[in-house]
Every structure is written in C-alpha cells, then in structure tokens.
Amino acid sequence: MSITRIVKALGDGTRLRIVNLLRVENLCVCEIEAILQSSQSNVSRHLAKLRDAGIIYSEKKSQWVYYGINADIIKEHSFIKTLLDEDFGKHLQYQHDIATLRTYREQNYECGPLETTSA
C-alpha cells in the first residue's frame, strides 16, 4: 500500500477518531456512528477511505459488518503504531471518545443511538 495513500487517509479528524476507537476493539458502523454522534453515511464514507488505504479491514458477521485495525499495515509502517500507542493518548478528543466507548459498552447498547445525560 502506498504511504501517500495511508497518510492522506489519516489526514482527517473524523478518520483519526475512528482509528482511535478501532484500536480498542472491532466495531460496526452503527456503534461508531453512535459514539461519534455522526450519520451512517458519513461514518461509512470515512470507513471506506480507511479500508481502501489498507488501514482497517471489514468482516461481515450476520447482518453487520465489523471493522478493525489491519495488523499487517501496523507492522509495515511503524509511524502508525506510534500514533496508536502513544500519540492518541495525549489528546483530549481521543480520550473522550474512548470514555464514550466504555460508557456505550457499560450500558450494553447494541447498534443504536447513545443517549447522553447532562450533569
């Protein structure tokens, strides 16, 4: 895979947020859209760009398609591993997204909108 294509795919804030979530666990489109509070079409478009660049893979399970990080691309391009392992943890947006993912799991949501409560 072309390094230029990989860098271009990672050159978008929403795609970086998706990669950040997928480094924790495999997710389907509806889970990502609930966590990022984005539309299905927007999330799908970003997932397609990441998949086309080889950064993520998709796997169909029943009626759902789950996405995960492509381990081979991580091995081939060490800067992606650094981004995943070190850089994401330094930024509040990525920390917030992971906290939202945990809340999503704790509340046992399954492919639906995430309701947030205000304090």
JOPE-V657379 format. One record per residue. PHI is phi in degrees with one decimal (* if undefined). D_FIRST is the distance of its C-alpha to the first C-alpha in Angstrom with 2 decimals. Layout:
PHI|D_FIRST + PHI|D_FIRST
//
This chain:
*|0.00 + -69.5|3.78 + -64.0|6.38 + -62.5|8.68 + -64.4|7.38 + -65.2|7.50 + -63.8|10.82 + -62.2|12.11 + -64.7|11.77 + -82.8|13.60 + -85.1|16.05 + -136.5|18.44 + -59.8|21.24 + -67.1|21.34 + -65.2|17.68 + -64.1|18.32 + -64.5|21.44 + -65.5|19.76 + -59.7|17.29 + -57.7|20.48 + -66.4|22.28 + -71.6|19.69 + -70.7|19.72 + -86.9|23.37 + -164.1|23.23 + -72.8|21.75 + -138.0|23.26 + -96.0|23.93 + -56.3|23.94 + -65.4|27.68 + -69.2|27.57 + -64.1|25.02 + -64.6|27.08 + -67.2|30.25 + -68.8|29.06 + -86.2|27.60 + 52.4|30.44 + -129.6|28.27 + -77.6|28.48 + -61.3|26.72 + -65.7|25.30 + -66.2|23.95 + -63.1|22.33 + -61.1|20.89 + -61.7|19.41 + -66.8|17.70 + -61.5|16.51 + -62.2|15.01 + -65.6|12.97 + -66.3|11.79 + -68.5|11.13 + -63.0|9.31 + -83.1|6.84 + 83.9|6.74 + -76.3|9.30 + -126.7|12.14 + -127.0|13.43 + -123.2|16.69 + -143.4|19.66 + -83.4|22.84 + -130.6|26.09 + 59.2|29.20 + -91.4|29.13 + -108.3|26.54 + -112.6|22.74 + -104.2|21.58 + -117.6|18.38 + -148.3|17.15 + -74.6|14.65 + -79.3|11.89 + -62.0|13.33 + -64.9|10.65 + -69.0|8.31 + -65.1|11.72 + -64.6|12.49 + -75.1|9.54 + -125.2|10.10 + -63.4|13.87 + -64.1|14.39 + -70.6|13.36 + -61.5|15.95 + -60.8|18.42 + -57.9|18.00 + -68.5|18.67 + -82.5|21.38 + -118.5|23.21 + -72.6|22.63 + -60.9|23.01 + -65.9|26.36 + -89.7|27.80 + -115.9|27.75 + -60.7|30.37 + -59.2|28.37 + -69.5|25.95 + -63.5|28.99 + -62.0|30.79 + -62.2|28.05 + -66.6|28.12 + -63.3|31.93 + -65.5|31.83 + -60.5|29.66 + -62.4|32.29 + -60.4|35.08 + -56.2|33.45 + -69.0|33.40 + -62.1|36.90 + -88.8|38.31 + 55.1|36.81 + -70.9|35.33 + -132.6|33.57 + 44.1|31.52 + -156.9|33.92 + -66.6|34.68 + -92.1|35.12 + -90.3|38.58 + -107.4|39.09 + -108.4|42.49 + -96.6|43.75 + -86.8|45.82
//
